[in-house]
Amino acid sequence: MGTAPLPPCSGTETKPCFIVFEGIDGAGKSTQAKLLARRLADLGIPVLLTAEPSDGPVGQIIRSLTTRLEAEEEARLFTEDRRDHVERVILPALAEGRTVICDRYVHSSVAYQGARGVDQAAILSAQKPFAPLPDVIFLLEIPADIALARIGSARRGRFSTFEVREDLEAVDAVYRSITDPVLRRIDGTSPLESIHSIIMACLRDLGCCNRAEHAVSAGDVVSN
């Protein structure tokens, strides 16, 4: 998927980074992505916080679904949305010198559609022509029952079409089988600040959170 990845969490050169958060629903990845975006902005680092499904036309279709589609069609839509997201949001932000934090990316397709029987290698192959490789992927791991308890508490018992125990357990199993040289597994049941500290330590090694001159002005977090 694009250029080769940097060595995981090593080196001191300051540069815009492409950071991805993964995990089953309720793992806390969105919370950590937002926390990180605010922390980097406070350090004077230009940052864009974005997510998949995106806010583009295909992403809005996905977000509006009330039932799951056939697995292959679901995989196709996520790939189509990702292509638009990369071209419209991710690549332009990186070109401007912004660090990009993405809440879900390629491995979400591998896990969620792979858990439904779509060939995982085929999913990855479909992304290669257009999807840049992240510098680091933070995978928050958490048991499905804890994840669902968190979601139920936050939304007063309302769950999305993706938030079914059996489905989340299958997705979690795929996530646990994924190997990637830039993947960092984190215990999602740890305290919020402990997880954030682990993430920041890794990014310091990567050179993604040093104060330095960038191609654009630093300031508040830009979200998309």
Secondary structure by P-SEA (a helix, b strand, c coil): cccccccccccccccccbbbbbbccccaaaaaaaaaaaaaaaacbbbbbbbcccccaaaaaaaaccccccaaaaaaaaaaaaaaaaaccaaaaaaaccbbbbcccaaaaacccccccccaaaaaaaacccbbbbcbbbbbbbcaaaaaaaaaaaacccccccccaaaaaaaaaaaaaccccccccccccccaaaaaaaaaaaaaaacccccccccccccccccc
